[in-house]
Amino acid sequence: MSLIRNNSLTNASAPVFGLPLGISMNKSKRALFSLVLSAALCSFSGSLFAASLSDVFQVAESMNTNAKKSQAKIDRLNEETNQLLSDYKIVLKEIEGLRVYNRQLERQIASQEREMVQLAQSIDEVTVIERQVSPLMERMIDYLDEFIGLDIPFLMTERQDRVERLREIMDRADVAVSEKFSQILRAYQIENEYGRTMETYGDTIEIDGTERIVDMLKVGRIALVYQTQDGESTGMWNSGSEQYEEIDSSYESSIRQGIRMARQQATIDMLALPIMGPEAVQ
């Protein structure tokens, strides 16, 4: 009886102490499992979150880089566009300038065409005038040559050479008619100036059949006198007899002074010179 009782007590005590212990063990395992599962989930979620942030940053950085490149490209295109616009405006101004210039050239060409017509007419007229001017120039040269031959004989070599050069120019085809006429007029002007100047020069003249080296003094065309370099002989050109003649010694100092004045070695002053009157010349 005692054994049965003990067993009963033993068996009776099992539900009291055994069952709650099993239940407690299961709850602990579940809690531990839950804790481990939560930790694993948290770790996995943290890894996923960290990975997501890293990807976001990389994407954002890539977008920023692409945005910078795009902005740089936009800026470059904008600058190129502005440069093209500026070049376009410059080209427009150049085109407008060329249009104005072309209109001006058209007016100039029209004016030149009118001038060409006038020149063609003038050339025809010049041809006629040239045929008339050439004989006139020939006569002018002949008159000049004749005048020099009739004039008092000063600077004869120089004056005659000038006439010969005019005759040579008249035969040259490479010299324009205007230049020929200009040279003839210049020769006439030089001859005209001789009548207003006082000049001295060395020359060799014939005196009484003997050639003498003398200093000549020309005063306009009213007097042509000479004096030998040693001062022993003084004379003048006699237009009536067309020869040199000695004169009295009263004119020696005056002629010597005139030669010095012509050489600009003395100031201009009054001179006493032998001058033949018109009756004597005739």
C-alpha positions as CSV (number, residue, x, y, z in Angstrom):
1,M,0.0,0.0,0.0
2,S,2.8,2.2,0.7
3,L,4.4,1.4,-2.6
4,I,1.3,2.1,-4.5
5,R,0.9,5.3,-2.7
6,N,4.4,6.3,-3.5
7,N,3.9,5.5,-7.1
8,S,0.8,7.4,-7.0
9,L,2.5,10.2,-5.5
10,T,5.2,9.9,-8.0
11,N,2.9,9.8,-10.9
12,A,0.8,12.5,-9.4
13,S,3.8,14.7,-9.0
14,A,4.8,14.3,-12.7
15,P,2.0,16.3,-14.1
16,V,2.6,19.0,-11.6
17,F,6.3,19.4,-12.2
18,G,7.0,17.7,-15.6
19,L,4.5,19.4,-17.9
20,P,5.3,23.0,-17.0
21,L,9.0,22.3,-17.4
22,G,8.4,21.0,-21.0
23,I,6.3,23.9,-21.8
24,S,8.9,26.3,-20.5
25,M,11.6,24.6,-22.5
26,N,9.6,24.9,-25.7
27,K,8.9,28.6,-25.1
28,S,12.6,29.3,-24.5
29,K,13.6,27.5,-27.7
30,R,11.0,29.5,-29.6
31,A,12.1,32.7,-28.0
32,L,15.7,32.0,-28.8
33,F,14.8,31.0,-32.3
34,S,12.8,34.2,-32.7
35,L,15.7,36.2,-31.3
36,V,18.2,34.6,-33.7
37,L,15.8,35.0,-36.6
38,S,15.2,38.6,-35.8
39,A,18.9,39.2,-35.5
40,A,19.4,37.5,-38.9
41,L,16.6,39.5,-40.4
42,C,18.0,42.7,-39.0
43,S,21.5,41.9,-40.3
44,F,20.1,41.0,-43.7
45,S,17.9,44.1,-43.8
46,G,20.9,46.3,-42.7
47,S,23.0,44.8,-45.4
48,L,20.2,45.4,-47.9
49,F,19.8,49.0,-46.7
50,A,23.5,49.7,-46.8
51,A,23.7,48.2,-50.3
52,S,20.7,50.3,-51.4
53,L,22.2,53.6,-50.1
54,S,25.5,52.8,-51.8
55,D,23.6,52.2,-55.1
56,V,21.7,55.4,-54.6
57,F,24.9,57.4,-54.0
58,Q,26.5,55.9,-57.0
59,V,23.5,56.6,-59.2
60,A,23.3,60.2,-57.8
61,E,27.0,60.7,-58.4
62,S,26.7,59.3,-61.9
63,M,23.8,61.6,-62.6
64,N,25.7,64.6,-61.3
65,T,28.7,63.6,-63.5
66,N,26.4,63.2,-66.5
67,A,24.6,66.5,-65.7
68,K,28.0,68.3,-65.5
69,K,29.0,66.8,-68.9
70,S,25.6,67.7,-70.3
71,Q,25.9,71.3,-68.9
72,A,29.4,71.6,-70.3
73,K,28.1,70.4,-73.7
74,I,25.2,72.8,-73.5
75,D,27.6,75.7,-72.6
76,R,29.9,74.8,-75.5
77,L,27.0,74.5,-77.9
78,N,25.7,77.9,-76.6
79,E,29.1,79.5,-77.1
80,E,29.4,78.0,-80.6
81,T,25.8,79.2,-81.4
82,N,26.7,82.7,-80.2
83,Q,29.9,82.6,-82.3
84,L,28.0,81.5,-85.3
85,L,25.4,84.2,-84.7
86,S,28.1,86.8,-84.4
87,D,29.8,85.4,-87.6
88,Y,26.4,85.5,-89.4
89,K,25.9,89.1,-88.4
90,I,29.4,90.0,-89.7
91,V,28.7,88.2,-92.9
92,L,25.4,90.1,-93.3
93,K,27.3,93.4,-92.8
94,E,29.9,92.3,-95.3
95,I,27.2,91.4,-97.8
96,E,25.5,94.7,-97.3
97,G,28.8,96.5,-97.8
98,L,29.5,94.5,-101.0
99,R,26.0,95.4,-102.3
100,V,26.8,99.1,-101.7
101,Y,30.2,98.6,-103.3
102,N,28.7,96.8,-106.3
103,R,26.2,99.6,-106.8
104,Q,29.0,102.1,-106.7
105,L,31.1,100.0,-109.2
106,E,28.1,99.8,-111.5
107,R,27.8,103.6,-111.4
108,Q,31.6,103.9,-112.1
109,I,31.4,101.4,-114.9
110,A,28.6,103.3,-116.5
111,S,30.6,106.5,-116.1
112,Q,33.7,104.9,-117.6
113,E,31.6,103.5,-120.5
114,R,30.4,107.1,-121.2
115,E,34.0,108.3,-121.0
116,M,35.1,105.6,-123.4
117,V,32.6,106.8,-125.9
118,Q,33.9,110.3,-125.5
119,L,37.5,109.2,-125.7
120,A,36.8,107.3,-128.8
121,Q,35.4,110.5,-130.3
122,S,38.3,112.5,-128.9
123,I,40.8,110.0,-130.5
124,D,39.2,110.5,-133.8
125,E,39.5,114.2,-133.3
126,V,43.1,114.0,-132.1
127,T,44.0,112.1,-135.2
128,V,42.8,114.9,-137.3
129,I,44.5,117.5,-135.0
130,E,47.7,115.5,-135.0
131,R,47.8,115.7,-138.8
132,Q,47.5,119.4,-138.5
133,V,49.8,119.9,-135.5
134,S,52.8,118.0,-136.9
135,P,53.4,120.5,-139.7
136,L,52.9,123.3,-137.3
137,M,55.6,121.9,-134.9
138,E,58.0,121.5,-137.9
139,R,57.5,125.1,-138.8
140,M,58.0,126.2,-135.2
141,I,61.4,124.4,-135.1
142,D,62.4,126.0,-138.4
143,Y,61.4,129.4,-137.1
144,L,63.4,128.8,-133.9
145,D,66.5,127.7,-135.8
146,E,66.2,130.8,-138.1
147,F,65.7,133.1,-135.1
148,I,68.9,131.7,-133.4
149,G,70.8,132.3,-136.6
150,L,69.7,135.9,-136.8
151,D,70.2,136.6,-133.1
152,I,73.4,137.8,-131.4
153,P,75.7,134.8,-131.3
154,F,75.7,133.8,-127.6
155,L,75.8,130.2,-126.4
156,M,75.5,129.1,-130.0
157,T,76.5,125.5,-129.4
158,E,74.0,125.0,-126.6
159,R,71.2,126.6,-128.6
160,Q,71.8,124.8,-131.8
161,D,72.1,121.5,-130.0
162,R,68.7,122.1,-128.5
163,V,67.2,122.6,-132.0
164,E,68.8,119.4,-133.2
165,R,67.3,117.5,-130.3
166,L,63.9,118.8,-131.2
167,R,64.3,117.6,-134.8
168,E,65.3,114.1,-133.5
169,I,62.2,114.0,-131.2
170,M,60.0,114.8,-134.1
171,D,61.1,111.6,-135.9
172,R,60.6,109.4,-132.9
173,A,57.4,107.3,-132.8
174,D,57.7,106.5,-129.1
175,V,57.3,110.2,-128.1
176,A,53.7,111.5,-127.8
177,V,52.7,114.5,-129.8
178,S,51.9,116.3,-126.6
179,E,55.4,115.7,-125.4
180,K,56.9,116.9,-128.7
181,F,54.8,120.1,-128.5
182,S,55.8,120.6,-124.9
183,Q,59.5,120.3,-125.7
184,I,59.2,122.9,-128.5
185,L,57.4,125.3,-126.2
186,R,60.1,124.8,-123.5
187,A,62.7,125.8,-126.1
188,Y,60.8,128.9,-127.0
189,Q,60.6,129.8,-123.2
190,I,64.3,129.4,-122.8
191,E,65.0,131.7,-125.7
192,N,62.6,134.2,-124.3
193,E,64.3,134.1,-120.9
194,Y,67.7,134.9,-122.5
195,G,66.4,138.4,-123.1
196,R,66.0,139.1,-119.4
197,T,69.2,137.5,-118.0
198,M,72.8,138.5,-117.6
199,E,75.2,135.6,-118.2
200,T,79.0,135.1,-118.5
201,Y,80.7,132.1,-120.0
202,G,84.0,131.2,-121.6
203,D,84.3,130.9,-125.3
204,T,86.7,130.9,-128.3
205,I,86.0,133.6,-130.8
206,E,87.7,135.0,-133.9
207,I,89.1,138.5,-133.5
208,D,90.7,140.1,-136.6
209,G,91.2,136.6,-138.1
210,T,92.7,135.2,-134.9
211,E,90.9,132.8,-132.5
212,R,91.1,134.1,-128.9
213,I,89.9,132.5,-125.6
214,V,87.7,135.2,-123.9
215,D,85.2,135.7,-121.2
216,M,81.8,136.6,-122.7
217,L,79.2,138.8,-121.0
218,K,75.7,138.8,-122.3
219,V,73.2,141.4,-121.0
220,G,69.8,140.4,-122.2
221,R,69.9,140.9,-126.0
222,I,71.1,144.4,-125.9
223,A,74.8,143.8,-125.5
224,L,77.2,141.0,-126.1
225,V,80.8,141.9,-125.1
226,Y,84.0,140.1,-124.4
227,Q,87.2,140.5,-122.5
228,T,90.4,138.4,-122.8
229,Q,91.4,136.6,-119.7
230,D,94.5,138.8,-119.4
231,G,92.4,141.9,-119.8
232,E,94.4,143.2,-122.7
233,S,91.6,143.2,-125.2
234,T,87.9,144.2,-124.8
235,G,85.3,144.3,-127.5
236,M,81.7,143.7,-128.5
237,W,79.6,142.0,-131.2
238,N,78.7,144.3,-134.0
239,S,75.4,143.1,-135.4
240,G,75.8,145.4,-138.4
241,S,79.0,143.9,-139.6
242,E,78.3,140.5,-137.8
243,Q,81.7,140.3,-136.3
244,Y,83.5,141.0,-133.0
245,E,85.2,144.4,-132.8
246,E,87.5,145.8,-130.2
247,I,86.4,148.9,-128.3
248,D,88.3,151.6,-126.5
249,S,89.6,151.0,-123.0
250,S,87.0,153.2,-121.3
251,Y,84.7,150.1,-121.1
252,E,87.3,147.7,-119.7
253,S,86.6,148.2,-116.0
254,S,82.8,148.3,-116.5
255,I,82.8,145.0,-118.5
256,R,85.2,143.4,-115.9
257,Q,82.7,144.5,-113.2
258,G,79.8,143.1,-115.3
259,I,81.5,139.7,-115.6
260,R,82.0,139.6,-111.8
261,M,78.3,140.5,-111.3
262,A,77.2,137.7,-113.6
263,R,79.3,135.3,-111.6
264,Q,77.7,136.6,-108.4
265,Q,81.1,137.9,-107.2
266,A,79.8,141.4,-106.9
267,T,76.5,143.1,-106.2
268,I,74.2,144.2,-109.1
269,D,74.9,147.8,-110.1
270,M,74.7,150.2,-113.1
271,L,77.0,149.4,-115.9
272,A,78.3,151.4,-118.8
273,L,78.2,149.2,-121.9
274,P,78.6,149.8,-125.6
275,I,75.2,149.4,-127.3
276,M,74.6,149.9,-131.0
277,G,71.5,151.9,-132.0
278,P,68.8,150.6,-134.3
279,E,70.1,152.7,-137.2
280,A,73.6,151.1,-136.8
281,V,72.1,147.6,-136.8
282,Q,70.1,148.3,-139.9
